[in-house]
């Protein structure tokens, strides 16, 4: 499955990274303003604060524009490069390699070493090394009056970057080694648990299915006999007769499922059991909800939209059913599903006329175990686990997802978007 393949990609949690960046930015602001206003040191104060402000903007981008809950290896690399360059500029303005805060330049690459890929770590270590060498030979002087009193031997001066580079390689090597070992142990443990669970399931499921078939055989047969009598009684009432025939067909379906499970307890679900287009995916999913829901499903799509078939993906089916199911659960009357597809992108929008997301958790949608502080809303909402699982499954299948409140429908608005080159290669 694509989910298990892409789950091996390196990434880390966005909210944790954002929190760490806020701590770093706050430390920079305190340090720069403390030495300028309290210690009366003189340096390029305005430029230093502008550099810190750019760091704040990049963090706000992560919070409000970057919608994924996990930072991919590529995205993490870009933002860690920004962190390294920002710290490098601040140190360049305040003394270069002899600034005691130079050690903080090591943090981004060390932080990445246990979370990101080997290639990304090598690039970050290389960038940090080049920056340390650059700051050894090029920088502004230490803030006045320190610059008038700080004089050291060249042996000591050049030992600073050498020590930092050695520490950088040493820390990254050990972090990567232990991080890889930890990942291998977790993967091995997960596989072991999966095998044990499967064995336990195979041992118990067959007996349970046989027992269920035996126990349910009598009541299902009774229902079947009653439906036959009801069809005779209401043969002149077309509406009632149609409902009874549906009940009879569903009874037969239950019998068939139980027989198959008795013979083969590991049989897969045959819902969407072939390769079809994304429009047919949505049509089948909507139809499955219409069988049990009295709400209106309004499905709009371009007749000329891309009708290319995609490989059956359980993860995409589950993700789409999850979001449509949530709208069905929380909407008042209507669920609006819109499909737009051209030669480059495929975009699905799911909206409803329900209460929408509580405002205090809107920015965190996609994370598990969310709780609103609104007592009225709390009684009507869950913990966000379904959205978390559905969002993760679709994102692992290369979808971009944005969860917001609809400005036109009143409820939620889910935007799911793929590049066609990635969607049709799943």
Helices and strands as residue ranges (DSSP letters): H 2-6, E 11-13, H 14-33, I 34-38, H 45-64, E 70-72, H 73-93, G 96-98, G 100-104, H 105-113, H 118-137, G 146-148, H 154-233, H 238-263, E 276-277, H 278-290, E 296-301, E 309-310, H 314-330, E 334-341, E 345-352, G 362-364, H 375-378, H 385-396, E 400-405, E 412-419, H 420-423
